Amino acid sequence: MTNSEIDLQSAIAALDEYGHDKKLSNDLEHARNQQQMTRYLKSLDYSLRRMKTLQEAVNALVAEMEVDQVKQEQVQTFKSKVINLSKELNMSYDEVVTLMASAK
């Protein structure tokens, strides 16, 4: 083996090790399951009071996201109904929406 081949292999091994270490890091951005997130939270070394504050913030954010998801599902359901109505009336989607808006 030449010196440049050894250097190349060393560089590749170092990059592989760096990538492996990065995958195992305690970074929340890389946490994909409860165990990884728990490990990250423990690494923060927060007091019980701060953990409860974090829990309240997470619960509030989750509730907000759930409400947004329900709204998105309702809008999608409404769009589907308008599409079906437009087919039923042999009109374009835009024509049905315009007619609905003008029929106050």
N, C-alpha and C positions, 0 to 999 in steps of 0.2 A: 504494500500500500504506500502511496505517496503521502507526503506531508499534507497536501491540500485535501486529499480524501479523508484523512484522519480529522482534520479541522472541520470539514463539512459534516462528517458523522457526529463529531462532538457538538457542533452547532445544532444539528437536527435533534440530538438527544436532549440538549438543554431546552430547546423549544417544546419538545414533547413533555418534558418534566414540568416546565412552566405552565403549559396548558392543563396538565393533570392537577397541579397544585391549585390553579385558578378554579377548576371545577370543584375542588374540595374546600374552597375558602368559605368563611362564615359570612359571605356577602348576601344580604337579603335579595338582591337583584337576581341571584342565581338559585335561590330557594324555590323548589317546585313542589314540595310536599310538607306535611306538618312537622315531620322530624327535622328537616333542614331549617324550617322557620323557627322551631323551638330552639335549636342549637344556636341560631343567630341571636334570638332574643336573650338567651342566657349569656351570650358573649357581651351583651350591652351592660350587664351587671347593674340593672336598674333596681331601685328600691321597690318595695311592694306598692307604695303610693304611686310612683311613676308608672308601674305596670298597670295599675287600675285605671289611671288616666289614659294610658295607651289603649287599654281594652275599651273604655268608653268611646274614644275617638274612632276606633276600628268598628265598633258596633254601630255608631251613628253613620259612618261612611258606608257600611254594608247595607244598612236600611235605606239610605239614599239611593244606592246603586240598584237595589231591588225595586224601588218605586220607579226609577228610570227604565228598568227593564220591562216592567209591566206596561208602562206608557208606550214603549217601543212596540211591544207585542200588540197592544190595542190599535196603534196606528197602522201596523202591518195588516191586522185583521180588517180594519176599515178600508184600507187600500184594496184588499182582495175583494171586498164586497162591492166597491165602486167598479172595479174591473169586471166583475161578474154582471153587474147591472149594465155596464156599457155594452157588453156582449148581448145581453138580453134585449136592450133597446136599439141595438145596431148603431151605436154612437161611439165616438172616440172617448177615451178617458177624460181628456180636457173638456170636451163638450158636456159631459155629465157633471164635472166639477163646476164648470161655469153655470150650468143650469141650476145646480144645487145652491150656489152662492147667490144667484139672482132670485131665487124662490123664497125669500125671507118671509 
